[in-house]
Amino acid sequence: MRETLSCIDMKYMKWFGALAAILLVVACFLPWVTIPSRGLVVTGVDSEGTRFGKPGFFYFLTSTFFLLFSFVPRIWAKRANLAVTALNLAWGIRNFFIITLCRAGDCPEKQAGIYLALAASIVMLLAALFPDIRLKEPKTTTPKSNFPPTTV
């Protein structure tokens, strides 16, 4: 009988992470903020009229690396995935604060896409923190002695 410490089996975490990565890409095409005074709708890939650039493209890059590293069954891939998802979450927090910031008394209205992108980034980090990887048990052998066995 296999006992687990959590209610979610770790073998499903990569699938939750993959779903979150797909959700993150979808969130880049949803409205993040609307600026009513200028009549603008800002998404992750379309931010005309602002100086935000296209922040969704970095999400595309990190989601691709996340999916690649999640399905490679090597310890180095899991460690690299932690770095990728940490960068992804930092980028998400940066986007949340920079894009939704009030400027010169003009406050944008937050939309569902910015919240969805941040939530998906958090789920991706959690999936990278708890990978399903089987480590090989080291063989235990008794050390050989240079001395002859003693009899009592």
N, C-alpha and C positions, 0 to 999 in steps of 0.2 A: 504494500500500500504506500503510495507516494503522498507525502504531506507537503502542503505549501503554506507559506506564511501569509499570503495575501489572498484576496478573493478573486484576483485575476491571474490566470496562469501566464507565466512569462513568455510562453511560446506564442501568445497572441499579441504581445506588445509590438512586434514589428508590423503587424497588420494594422493595429491602431495608429501607429506612426505613419504608415503608408497612406492610410485614409486621411490623416491630418495633413500630409504633404499635398495630396490632391486637393483637399479643402483650401489649403493655403494658396494654391495656384488659382482656384476659382475665386477666392476672396480678392485677388489682385485685379480682377475684372469687374468687381462690384464697386459701387460708390463708397468711398472712404469718408469724404466730407463734402458738404455743399457750402458755398459761400454766397449767400443770398444777395448781398449788396452788389456783387459783381456778376451774378448769374452764372457761377461756375460750379461744375461737378467734378471733383477730383477723384480719380481711381489710382490704382497702383501702376497702371501702364499709360494713363492719359491724364496729364496734369497741365494742359495748355492754359496759359494765362497766369501761371504761377512759376516760381523758381524752384519747385520741388524736384525736378528731374523726373526720372521714371524709377521709383523705388521698388517696384514689383519685379524688375529684372534681377535684382540681387536675390529676391525670394526664389525665382526660377532656378538660379544657379545653386543655391543652398539646398533646395528641394531635390534637385537632380543628384547632388552628391549624397544627400541623406538617403535617398532610395537605393543608390548604388552601394553605399557602405552598410546599409541595413541587411541586405541580402547576401553579402559576402561573409562566409562563416569563418572569419579569421579575427584574432584578437586585435591586430593592428587596425582593422577596419572599424571595430567597435570603438577604439580609442579615437580614431580620426573622426568618427561620427559625433563623439562628444564635443570636439572642437567645432565642427560644422554647425551643430545645433545651438551651441553657446553663441556663436556669431549670429546665427539666425535670430535667436531670441533678443540679443542686443540690438540688432537691426530693427526688430519689431518694436521694442521699447522706444528706440530713437524715433521711428516713424510716428508712433502714437503721440509723443510729446511735440515733435517738430511740426507735424502736419496739422494737429488740432490746436496749436497755439494761437491765441488772439494776437493780431497785429494791428496797431494803430486804431484800437477800438473796434476792429472788425473781427468778430468771432465766428469761425466756421461751425456749422452744425455737424456733429459726428453722426455717421451712418453705420450700418451694420458691417460693412466690409472691413473697417479698421479694427473693430472688436473681434471679428472672425479671424483676421490675420494674426492678431496677438494670441488668441486662444489656440489656434492651430500651431503656432510656434512653441507654446508651452507644452502642448501634447507631444510634439516632436521631441522636445528635450526630455520629457519623461520617458518616452519610448527608447531614447538613446541611453538613458541612465539605467534602464532595466532590460538589457538585451537577453535573448535566449541563446546562450552559448554554453556548450559542454566542454569543460576543461578536462584534459586527461589526468588521471590520478598518477602520481609518481610511484614507481615501483619501490617497494620497501625491501631492502636486502640488509642482511646483517653484515657489518664490516668484518673483513677477514683480519685475523690477528697473526702477527709474526711469531707469537709464542706458541709452544705446544700446549695442547689441552692439559689441564691439571686434574688429577683425580684426588678425591678426598677420602 
